[in-house]
Amino acid sequence: MFIVISHQIKAREFDGEISAEVTEVLKRTSKVALASPISGKGLPPQTRLLKAYATSANGPRRLVYLLATESGTLFLLFYRSKNDPVGENISPKNTVFAKQLRRHLEMLHEDIVANQYDRIETDA
């Protein structure tokens, strides 16, 4: 299985660089069975959103993945502190989350079309 990270999302969530510590957090949270499904509007066909929680050297993190249900590929959308306006309430009822979700889905689509993404192989 792979985690796909759009270059635009990588720039937004990690200032363009993903450290080894963050890579390990991503691998730990890539187990679909441990994530919680959440609803979202405007998702691509045959996908669903997953929310994962993690601890890191920089404190608790909230991650949101888009799961392609046929291939099992995960697309990272958010990697946030639980104190961030998105990370504190990952829910469609949170207008900040809903607005940023739409934008992150657009960025992901743009980067997939332009072949501008990285892949991390997971153990799952």
C-alpha positions in Angstrom: 0.0 0.0 0.0 1.1 3.6 -0.6 0.5 7.0 0.8 0.4 9.6 -1.9 1.4 13.2 -0.9 0.6 16.0 -3.4 3.5 18.5 -3.7 1.1 21.4 -3.0 -0.2 19.7 0.2 3.3 18.8 1.2 4.2 22.5 0.9 1.2 23.5 3.0 1.4 20.8 5.7 5.2 20.4 5.9 6.8 23.4 4.4 7.9 21.2 1.5 10.0 18.7 3.5 8.8 15.5 5.2 11.2 14.4 7.9 12.0 10.8 8.9 10.0 11.3 12.1 6.9 12.4 10.1 7.3 9.6 7.7 7.1 7.1 10.6 4.0 8.8 11.9 2.4 8.5 8.5 3.3 4.8 8.3 1.9 4.2 11.7 -1.4 5.9 10.9 -1.8 4.3 7.5 -3.6 1.2 8.9 -7.1 1.7 7.6 -8.7 -0.5 10.2 -7.5 1.9 13.0 -8.8 5.1 11.3 -12.3 6.5 11.7 -14.4 7.2 8.6 -15.8 10.8 8.3 -18.2 12.3 5.9 -17.3 14.9 3.3 -18.9 16.6 0.4 -17.6 16.6 -3.1 -15.4 13.5 -2.8 -14.2 11.7 -5.9 -16.2 8.5 -6.8 -15.1 5.3 -4.9 -13.3 7.2 -2.2 -13.9 8.0 1.5 -12.3 10.2 4.1 -10.5 8.7 7.1 -9.4 10.5 10.3 -6.4 9.2 12.2 -4.8 10.3 15.5 -1.1 10.1 16.3 1.5 11.3 18.7 4.7 12.8 17.4 7.7 14.5 18.8 5.9 17.8 18.3 2.7 16.7 20.1 -0.6 15.1 19.1 -1.5 15.2 15.5 -4.7 14.8 13.5 -4.5 13.3 10.0 -7.0 13.1 7.2 -6.6 10.7 4.4 -8.6 10.1 1.2 -8.9 6.4 0.7 -9.3 5.1 -2.9 -11.4 2.1 -2.0 -10.5 -0.1 -5.0 -6.8 0.2 -4.8 -6.4 0.8 -1.1 -4.2 3.9 -1.8 -4.2 6.6 0.8 -3.9 10.3 -0.2 -2.8 12.5 2.6 -4.9 15.7 2.9 -4.1 17.1 6.4 -1.4 16.6 9.1 -2.4 19.0 11.8 -1.9 19.8 15.5 -5.0 19.1 17.6 -4.8 22.9 18.5 -5.1 23.9 14.8 -8.5 25.2 13.6 -8.8 22.2 11.4 -7.2 19.7 13.7 -9.4 20.6 16.7 -12.6 19.6 15.0 -12.2 17.4 11.9 -15.9 17.4 10.9 -18.0 18.7 8.1 -19.7 20.9 10.7 -16.5 22.8 11.1 -16.6 25.4 8.4 -12.9 25.9 8.4 -12.3 22.2 7.8 -15.0 22.0 5.1 -13.5 25.0 3.2 -9.9 23.7 3.5 -11.1 20.2 2.5 -12.4 21.5 -0.8 -9.2 23.3 -1.4 -7.0 20.3 -0.5 -9.1 18.0 -2.8 -8.5 20.6 -5.6 -4.8 20.7 -5.0 -4.6 16.9 -4.9 -6.4 16.6 -8.2 -4.2 19.2 -9.8 -1.0 17.5 -8.6 -2.2 14.0 -9.7 -2.9 15.3 -13.2 0.5 17.0 -13.3 2.3 14.0 -11.8 3.5 16.2 -9.0 3.4 13.9 -5.9 5.5 11.7 -3.7 4.7 8.1 -2.6 5.6 6.5 0.7 5.4 2.7 0.8 3.7 1.5 4.0 3.9 -1.8 5.8 0.2 -2.3 5.8 
